[in-house]
Amino acid sequence: MRVLSVLLGLSALAAARCGTGNPSDNVKAHHKAFQDKEDREAARSATRDVFEATIDTYVHVILTNSTHGNSSSLPDQISEQIDVLNENYQKTGFSFNLVNVSYTRNNRWQAITDGSTTEYEVKSTLRRGDYTALNLYYGTIGGGILGYATFPDDVSEQGFQVDGVVCDPQTLPGGEAPYDLGITAVHEVGHWLNLFHTFQPGNDDPEIPGCFGHGDYIHDTPAEGFAAFGCPKRRDTCKGTDESNNDFSVPGDDPIHNFMDYTDDICLTQFTAGQIRRMQSSWTEERAGYVPSGSRVSSRRARPGSGWGGSGV
C-alpha cells in the first residue's frame, strides 16, 4: 500500500531519519548511574523479576486543508502501527494498549518542529494520560525528519506537556519506502523509553562519535563511528585501538540491525539485552516513579474512549 504520499501530500522523506535532540547532561548522568548499577548486578550475577508493563497509547493525527484525498485508510494503518510496536517490543516486556485516536484539522499546526511554539500548542492541547502514557503524534515535521522523541527526565510542567513521540505520517505501515514498515515509531519509542542512538557520541571525543567514551552507555552495543543508512551487509567504523581501548563497548561490527541505528525499516530488527535492561530500569525509576512537581500535572488522568475527536481551524 502506497497511499499516504498521495493521501497527505507530504514532502519526500529525507535521510535524516531521526530528529531527537542530544541528551542533556542530566539524562547522560542518569545513564551513567544506570550503567554502574547494571555492572554491579552483572558482577554478582543478580537476576531480575519478570518484567511486564502495558503502556496506554494515545495517537493524535494532525490534518490541514492541504491534506489531499480520503483519510479512510488511516485507522487501519494506525492499528497496524500498534501491532508493529507490540511485535517488536514483545521480548522487552513492554506492550502497547491503544486507548484513543484523535484526528485534528488545524492549518496553524502545519509543521510540528521540535522546540517550536507550534509543537507546544499541539501537545499541550492534545496530550492525554500521565508520564507512563505514550502520546504518539502524526503530522508534518519538516526538514526531512522522520520522527523525534523526548527522553524521560526530571521535567517541569512544560516538559511534561511536550513529552511524547512525533512521526511523519508517511512512516506508518504502508507509507513511503524505505520507511514504510512502521519502524520509525519503534525507533522513536526507544528514545522515549530512554535509549540513545547506537552511534551516540562519546563524552570525551565528540569529533569521532561512538568510537570513544561512553557512547550510548550500554556495553553490548558495539562502538559505532556514525549512523548507517540503507541496508549494508556489514560495516565496522570503529577498528583497532579505537575499539580495543574502549572499555564501555564490546568489539565487533557496527549494530546496523539495531532499532536505534538509521538503516532502512527492513534492516532494523533487534534490541540488545543491555538495551532491554536499560528500558526496564528507566521505566521503573523514571517514568513509573515520576513525581510531578505541580498539582495541575498530578491531577491529569488518562481519558479513555475512542473516536474521531479534535478541533479544527
KOLMARMAR-152215 format. One record per residue (C-alpha): x, y, z. Coordinates in pm, 1 decimal. Example, Ala and Ser with C-alpha at 12.3 -4.5 7.8 and 13.67 -1.06 7.14 Angstrom:
<<1230.0, -450.0, 780.0>>
<<1367.0, -106.0, 714.0>>
***
This chain:
<<0.0, 0.0, 0.0>>
<<146.7, 331.8, -110.0>>
<<-143.0, 566.8, -41.5>>
<<-2.8, 815.1, 207.0>>
<<216.2, 1014.2, -30.4>>
<<-96.0, 1094.9, -231.9>>
<<-330.2, 1099.3, 62.9>>
<<-142.7, 1353.4, 267.2>>
<<58.5, 1533.3, 2.1>>
<<366.6, 1539.2, 222.7>>
<<717.7, 1613.7, 105.3>>
<<957.1, 1329.7, 22.5>>
<<1133.3, 1179.3, 319.0>>
<<1499.4, 1264.7, 357.9>>
<<1781.7, 1060.5, 503.2>>
<<1793.8, 1244.8, 837.2>>
<<1571.4, 972.8, 986.2>>
<<1560.2, 1097.2, 1347.9>>
<<1539.6, 1448.7, 1486.5>>
<<1564.2, 1358.6, 1854.9>>
<<1798.7, 1607.8, 2018.7>>
<<2114.9, 1523.6, 2205.9>>
<<2050.3, 1409.1, 2562.1>>
<<2100.1, 1665.6, 2834.3>>
<<2382.1, 1635.8, 3087.6>>
<<2119.0, 1530.2, 3339.4>>
<<1995.6, 1245.9, 3117.6>>
<<2354.4, 1131.3, 3049.7>>
<<2428.0, 1135.9, 3422.7>>
<<2127.2, 910.6, 3479.7>>
<<2257.6, 670.7, 3214.6>>
<<2599.3, 660.3, 3378.3>>
<<2428.9, 570.2, 3707.8>>
<<2221.7, 300.9, 3534.2>>
<<2534.5, 158.8, 3372.9>>
<<2719.2, 143.7, 3704.2>>
<<2420.9, -28.8, 3867.4>>
<<2392.5, -280.4, 3583.6>>
<<2765.6, -355.7, 3609.3>>
<<2727.8, -427.6, 3981.1>>
<<2428.6, -653.1, 3916.6>>
<<2619.5, -843.3, 3648.1>>
<<2922.4, -882.9, 3876.3>>
<<2715.8, -1057.8, 4141.0>>
<<2501.7, -1244.7, 3884.7>>
<<2189.9, -1071.2, 4005.7>>
<<1864.9, -1183.8, 3846.8>>
<<1560.3, -971.7, 3790.0>>
<<1193.7, -1043.8, 3835.6>>
<<989.0, -1094.3, 3521.3>>
<<915.4, -751.0, 3379.4>>
<<580.0, -658.2, 3229.6>>
<<447.5, -310.1, 3156.0>>
<<145.8, -215.7, 2946.8>>
<<173.3, 134.6, 2801.5>>
<<-152.4, 319.0, 2740.8>>
<<-110.9, 477.5, 2399.0>>
<<-287.6, 785.4, 2260.7>>
<<-245.3, 856.5, 1889.7>>
<<-304.1, 1209.5, 1758.2>>
<<-324.2, 1268.4, 1381.1>>
<<-283.7, 1628.0, 1258.6>>
<<-450.2, 1716.8, 928.2>>
<<-466.8, 2050.2, 744.7>>
<<-658.3, 2194.3, 449.9>>
<<-361.8, 2099.2, 231.4>>
<<-435.2, 1733.1, 304.9>>
<<-549.1, 1558.9, -11.3>>
<<-774.1, 1264.3, -70.4>>
<<-970.4, 1037.7, 159.0>>
<<-831.5, 958.9, 503.2>>
<<-1031.1, 637.0, 540.5>>
<<-714.3, 422.9, 535.6>>
<<-559.3, 590.8, 839.2>>
<<-743.7, 391.1, 1109.8>>
<<-619.5, 65.8, 958.5>>
<<-264.5, 197.1, 931.8>>
<<-267.8, 314.9, 1292.6>>
<<-395.0, -24.2, 1406.0>>
<<-111.8, -184.5, 1208.2>>
<<136.0, 55.2, 1373.1>>
<<31.7, -59.5, 1720.0>>
<<74.0, -418.7, 1603.4>>
<<426.6, -333.2, 1481.6>>
<<512.9, -182.0, 1819.7>>
<<382.0, -484.0, 2007.2>>
<<558.5, -729.5, 1777.3>>
<<897.8, -560.9, 1802.5>>
<<879.6, -488.9, 2176.9>>
<<748.9, -835.7, 2263.1>>
<<1082.6, -955.1, 2403.8>>
<<1128.3, -639.5, 2612.6>>
<<831.0, -687.9, 2845.6>>
<<657.0, -376.2, 2711.6>>
<<322.1, -385.2, 2534.7>>
<<109.8, -105.9, 2391.6>>
<<-261.7, -61.3, 2454.7>>
<<-429.2, 176.4, 2209.1>>
<<-669.1, 384.2, 2420.0>>
<<-775.7, 653.6, 2176.6>>
<<-711.6, 801.2, 1832.0>>
<<-789.1, 1166.2, 1766.9>>
<<-798.5, 1342.8, 1430.8>>
<<-749.6, 1718.1, 1433.6>>
<<-765.2, 1953.0, 1135.2>>
<<-581.2, 2277.5, 1206.0>>
<<-397.3, 2483.7, 944.6>>
<<-183.8, 2652.5, 1209.8>>
<<-34.8, 2315.4, 1301.3>>
<<126.4, 2264.7, 960.6>>
<<473.6, 2168.8, 1090.5>>
<<536.0, 2019.1, 1435.6>>
<<902.3, 2114.1, 1462.8>>
<<1093.6, 2016.7, 1775.8>>
<<1112.8, 2308.2, 2019.6>>
<<869.7, 2527.2, 1827.2>>
<<570.8, 2719.0, 1958.4>>
<<353.3, 2501.2, 1736.2>>
<<485.8, 2184.6, 1899.8>>
<<394.3, 2312.6, 2244.0>>
<<49.6, 2424.2, 2128.3>>
<<-21.3, 2088.2, 1964.1>>
<<97.3, 1877.8, 2254.6>>
<<-41.7, 2085.4, 2539.5>>
<<-381.1, 2078.1, 2366.5>>
<<-393.3, 1709.6, 2278.1>>
<<-178.3, 1530.0, 2537.5>>
<<-355.4, 1265.2, 2746.8>>
<<-255.7, 1045.7, 3039.0>>
<<26.0, 1057.0, 3291.4>>
<<404.1, 1019.7, 3246.5>>
<<366.9, 648.3, 3168.5>>
<<124.5, 716.5, 2881.1>>
<<268.1, 726.2, 2530.6>>
<<136.9, 1016.4, 2323.3>>
<<218.5, 944.5, 1959.1>>
<<164.4, 1235.9, 1720.2>>
<<146.7, 1202.8, 1340.5>>
<<199.9, 1520.8, 1141.3>>
<<445.0, 1701.1, 916.7>>
<<771.1, 1774.5, 1097.2>>
<<971.2, 1949.5, 826.9>>
<<1339.7, 1943.7, 739.9>>
<<1316.4, 1588.2, 608.4>>
<<1289.6, 1449.7, 964.3>>
<<1100.1, 1121.3, 1001.7>>
<<1043.8, 1146.5, 1376.0>>
<<1168.1, 1266.0, 1712.5>>
<<1102.3, 1193.1, 2078.4>>
<<1161.5, 1312.4, 2431.7>>
<<1374.9, 1130.4, 2688.2>>
<<1245.9, 1067.8, 3041.2>>
<<1394.1, 1340.3, 3256.9>>
<<1338.9, 1549.0, 3569.4>>
<<1080.6, 1753.5, 3385.7>>
<<896.4, 2074.1, 3462.8>>
<<524.5, 2101.4, 3395.1>>
<<606.7, 2237.5, 3048.3>>
<<839.9, 1943.0, 2992.8>>
<<557.9, 1710.8, 3091.4>>
<<328.8, 1873.5, 2836.4>>
<<568.3, 1816.9, 2544.1>>
<<659.2, 1460.1, 2644.0>>
<<594.1, 1210.7, 2365.8>>
<<681.5, 1094.5, 2015.0>>
<<622.8, 1270.8, 1681.8>>
<<637.5, 1084.1, 1348.5>>
<<576.3, 1176.2, 987.5>>
<<256.5, 1003.4, 864.0>>
<<445.9, 853.6, 570.6>>
<<631.3, 631.5, 821.2>>
<<311.9, 443.9, 909.5>>
<<287.9, 88.0, 776.5>>
<<213.6, 117.1, 406.0>>
<<373.9, 460.3, 384.5>>
<<673.1, 577.0, 182.2>>
<<953.1, 324.6, 116.8>>
<<1208.6, 253.6, 254.2>>
<<1048.7, 375.6, 578.2>>
<<710.7, 210.5, 525.6>>
<<703.4, -67.3, 786.6>>
<<630.2, 141.8, 1097.4>>
<<982.9, 106.0, 1234.9>>
<<1031.1, 481.8, 1278.7>>
<<785.5, 465.3, 1569.8>>
<<975.9, 165.7, 1712.9>>
<<1297.8, 372.8, 1698.9>>
<<1142.8, 686.0, 1849.6>>
<<965.2, 495.1, 2126.5>>
<<1309.4, 352.7, 2206.5>>
<<1421.9, 710.4, 2277.2>>
<<1104.1, 772.6, 2479.2>>
<<1199.3, 464.7, 2685.2>>
<<1547.1, 617.6, 2731.1>>
<<1768.4, 460.9, 2464.7>>
<<2031.2, 663.0, 2279.0>>
<<2145.7, 607.7, 1921.8>>
<<2395.5, 324.7, 1885.0>>
<<2635.4, 579.0, 1729.7>>
<<2588.7, 825.0, 2018.0>>
<<2895.6, 1048.8, 2058.0>>
<<3123.7, 954.6, 2345.0>>
<<3165.5, 1220.7, 2613.3>>
<<3540.5, 1252.0, 2560.6>>
<<3551.8, 1262.9, 2181.9>>
<<3263.7, 1440.4, 2006.2>>
<<3473.6, 1456.7, 1688.7>>
<<3451.8, 1078.8, 1640.0>>
<<3102.2, 978.9, 1758.3>>
<<3070.0, 642.8, 1922.3>>
<<3429.5, 515.2, 1896.7>>
<<3549.0, 657.5, 2228.8>>
<<3394.0, 732.4, 2564.2>>
<<3061.8, 602.9, 2689.0>>
<<2881.9, 609.6, 2355.8>>
<<2524.4, 501.0, 2427.5>>
<<2616.1, 390.3, 2784.7>>
<<2529.9, 28.5, 2703.6>>
<<2805.5, -234.6, 2691.2>>
<<2663.7, -481.9, 2441.9>>
<<2613.6, -238.8, 2153.7>>
<<2947.5, -232.8, 1968.5>>
<<3106.5, 107.5, 1920.2>>
<<2988.3, 277.5, 1600.2>>
<<3150.3, 581.0, 1439.0>>
<<2845.1, 726.7, 1263.5>>
<<2495.3, 638.1, 1152.2>>
<<2436.0, 366.0, 893.9>>
<<2188.2, 406.8, 606.9>>
<<2034.6, 170.4, 354.8>>
<<2085.0, -193.6, 449.6>>
<<2455.0, -286.9, 423.2>>
<<2563.8, -647.0, 463.8>>
<<2816.3, -547.2, 729.1>>
<<3010.1, -243.0, 845.4>>
<<3275.1, -165.7, 1107.7>>
<<3354.0, 202.5, 1163.1>>
<<3549.1, 161.6, 1490.0>>
<<3856.6, -53.7, 1442.9>>
<<4195.0, -116.4, 1600.1>>
<<4286.0, 91.0, 1902.9>>
<<3970.3, 299.5, 1860.1>>
<<3773.2, -7.1, 1956.3>>
<<4011.6, -213.7, 2169.2>>
<<4082.7, 80.9, 2402.1>>
<<3714.0, 149.5, 2462.6>>
<<3614.9, -9.9, 2792.7>>
<<3249.9, 86.5, 2753.2>>
<<3151.7, -118.3, 2446.1>>
<<3211.1, -469.7, 2318.3>>
<<3418.6, -502.8, 1997.8>>
<<3256.9, -609.0, 1676.3>>
<<3080.8, -497.5, 1360.9>>
<<2850.0, -197.5, 1374.9>>
<<2500.0, -278.0, 1507.4>>
<<2334.1, -195.6, 1175.1>>
<<2030.5, -412.3, 1255.3>>
<<1969.2, -241.7, 1587.6>>
<<1648.9, -40.9, 1610.5>>
<<1849.1, 257.7, 1735.1>>
<<2056.3, 291.4, 1417.5>>
<<1941.3, 469.0, 1096.7>>
<<1918.5, 188.0, 840.6>>
<<1604.0, 116.0, 636.5>>
<<1297.3, -26.0, 807.7>>
<<1351.9, -373.1, 664.2>>
<<1705.4, -377.0, 809.4>>
<<1613.2, -288.7, 1170.7>>
<<1516.5, -597.8, 1368.1>>
<<1659.6, -605.3, 1721.2>>
<<1735.0, -462.3, 2063.7>>
<<2023.1, -599.2, 2270.8>>
<<1982.3, -749.0, 2616.7>>
<<2153.8, -440.5, 2757.8>>
<<1911.3, -207.0, 2583.7>>
<<1616.6, -405.9, 2715.1>>
<<1753.0, -385.3, 3068.7>>
<<1806.7, -10.0, 3030.5>>
<<1449.6, 48.8, 2913.2>>
<<1314.5, -155.6, 3201.5>>
<<1531.2, 23.9, 3459.9>>
<<1439.1, 363.5, 3320.8>>
<<1070.4, 278.3, 3317.2>>
<<1068.5, 172.9, 3681.1>>
<<1278.3, 458.0, 3814.2>>
<<1190.5, 745.9, 3581.3>>
<<850.6, 701.9, 3419.2>>
<<658.5, 483.5, 3665.3>>
<<844.6, 654.3, 3950.1>>
<<791.7, 1009.4, 3823.8>>
<<656.2, 1252.2, 4084.0>>
<<516.0, 1564.3, 3913.4>>
<<608.1, 1897.4, 4064.5>>
<<276.7, 2077.5, 4007.9>>
<<-66.0, 1987.3, 4139.0>>
<<-224.8, 2052.2, 3798.1>>
<<6.3, 1796.4, 3638.5>>
<<-54.1, 1541.1, 3911.0>>
<<-431.0, 1579.1, 3867.9>>
<<-419.1, 1482.4, 3499.1>>
<<-567.3, 1142.7, 3431.0>>
<<-594.8, 925.5, 3123.8>>
<<-913.4, 999.2, 2935.3>>
<<-1040.4, 668.4, 2797.0>>
<<-1253.5, 628.2, 2491.4>>
<<-1220.8, 624.7, 2118.0>>
<<-1338.3, 827.3, 1828.9>>
<<-1256.8, 1087.5, 1569.3>>
<<-1235.6, 1384.3, 1803.4>>
<<-1033.3, 1700.1, 1769.6>>
<<-1072.1, 2063.9, 1686.8>>
<<-1023.3, 2242.4, 1358.6>>
<<-949.5, 2584.8, 1225.0>>
***
